[in-house]
Amino acid sequence: MTDISNTSMSWCPQGIALRDGENISLHPIAKDEDSLLPQLSDDLAAPQYIYLPMEELLVRPFAFPLKHPKFLDKDILLEELADTAGIEPDDWWLTWRANSVSDGIAGLVFGMRNELKDELANTSLWQDAPLLLVDGWQRLNHCLGDKTDDVAVIDVDADGVFLGVFKQGIWQGMRRLNADMSDAEVRKATAQQTIWSLQAMGFEMASMTVLGHLTHEFTDILGAGADIQAEAVSELHPRHHINLNLPAPSEKEALNIRHGSWASRGTSANLQAWYRPALLAVFVCILGLGLTVADNYRLESQIAEMDSSIEQAFHRGLPEQPVIIDALAQLRQAAGGQGTSSKSDVSQQLYIVSQAFKETPWQMQSLTINKSGTSLTGKVSSLDILNTIKDKLAQFSSKDVQIADTDLKGNEVAFKVRW
């Protein structure tokens, strides 16, 4: 069997061609009147991507007054095609590309008959290929490159010609003309028909550049004054060979007929290989976070209960003093804890602070009373209030009160004073 890892396939009226590495081989097609697909040998493995013939698809430009391409869906397009192309919406599978334009969005839609789609989906070789591509779209976009100007694109091969008009940043139309280009008279007639088709799509010969690959018959009809930046070809290669020599498409950039509910199962399987462990890791993180939140809530409830008990004990031990600092620390200081002054000194300093607080309140943060002196930190709304607090503390303590630190943040002044 052919190695799937480096293969591509091209299907067109001339038959099937398979590329394996650098080798391109033609494969005979068994005739089956009951099938829309070419019948291939059973020993062929599914290639990475398959080029489908553009003439097997309905190709139409569209434009809608929508704010963004994300608002476009198949139902809107099916209704439009029912009105303009007379199709039965239930009979078609659509693939499209749209871009924003000055008055909404515009682009091209490709329609595949559902009976062909169903047969592709039920035949292993076709169904196992992750990319089903439109050969004309890939060919013309390859010729366009990174051009953004208004251009006509013509890409000739031995079996016919692809043509399209790119204008105002979008494709205005695409078409395939099949013809035996080995005959000079056929080439000339096909060239004239190509120009007429391009003009119907909006091509303006006097002002637009022509890109792609042309024979001299095309350049003769376009005329000497035309802006032709296309490559002149003297030897025409088969459609298969040009299709299969295109750069390997990426899933992100290619116009893949397999999308949405028909996306490749192989691609889904590859995603699941890392998606499942990632989901498991996320679940474990969420579970751990939930347990942590529950623990925090339980601890906060316990702390609230302890704070209430401590405050009640504070009022029982110091019934005449307000709670102006952490109640447990204040009780320890009032009891003459290690590193603090005597009980009478602590009570005196608490009295000083409480009296100053009554006359000029502030947001208390901490209070430290020890043998080295007393310091407190807090917040007020202005430096004037801070100076008033300093004066009150000096008045009640009969000591020199110093402002050790200040920090202005917005409408608040954080401070530290000591005496």
HELIX and SHEET records of a PDB file:
HELIX    1   1 ILE A    4  ASN A    6  5                                   3    
HELIX    2   2 MET A   54  GLU A   56  5                                   3    
HELIX    3   3 PRO A   69  PHE A   71  5                                   3    
HELIX    4   4 LYS A   74  THR A   84  1                                  11    
HELIX    5   5 PRO A   89  ASP A   91  5                                   3    
HELIX    6   6 ASN A  114  ALA A  121  1                                   8    
HELIX    7   7 SER A  124  GLN A  127  1                                   4    
HELIX    8   8 ASP A  135  LEU A  144  1                                  10    
HELIX    9   9 ALA A  184  ALA A  200  1                                  17    
HELIX   10  10 HIS A  216  LEU A  222  1                                   7    
HELIX   11  11 ARG A  239  LEU A  244  1                                   6    
HELIX   12  12 GLY A  260  TRP A  262  5                                   3    
HELIX   13  13 ARG A  265  GLY A  317  1                                  53    
HELIX   14  14 ALA A  327  ALA A  334  1                                   8    
HELIX   15  15 LYS A  343  GLU A  359  1                                  17    
HELIX   16  16 LEU A  383  SER A  397  1                                  15    
SHEET    1   A 5 ASN A  23  HIS A  27  0                                        
SHEET    2   A 5 GLY A  15  ASP A  20 -1                                        
SHEET    3   A 5 THR A   7  CYS A  12 -1                                        
SHEET    4   A 5 TYR A  49  LEU A  52  1                                        
SHEET    5   A 5 LEU A 131  VAL A 134  1                                        
SHEET    1   B 3 LEU A  58  PHE A  64  0                                        
SHEET    2   B 3 GLY A 104  ARG A 113 -1                                        
SHEET    3   B 3 TRP A  92  VAL A 101 -1                                        
SHEET    1   C 5 ILE A 170  ASN A 178  0                                        
SHEET    2   C 5 GLY A 160  LYS A 167 -1                                        
SHEET    3   C 5 VAL A 151  ASP A 157 -1                                        
SHEET    4   C 5 THR A 209  LEU A 214  1                                        
SHEET    5   C 5 ASP A 227  ILE A 228  1                                        
SHEET    1   D 5 ILE A 170  ASN A 178  0                                        
SHEET    2   D 5 GLY A 160  LYS A 167 -1                                        
SHEET    3   D 5 VAL A 151  ASP A 157 -1                                        
SHEET    4   D 5 THR A 209  LEU A 214  1                                        
SHEET    5   D 5 GLU A 231  ALA A 232  1                                        
SHEET    1   E 4 GLN A 363  ASN A 370  0                                        
SHEET    2   E 4 GLY A 373  VAL A 380 -1                                        
SHEET    3   E 4 GLU A 412  ARG A 418 -1                                        
SHEET    4   E 4 GLN A 402  LYS A 409 -1                                        
END                                                                             
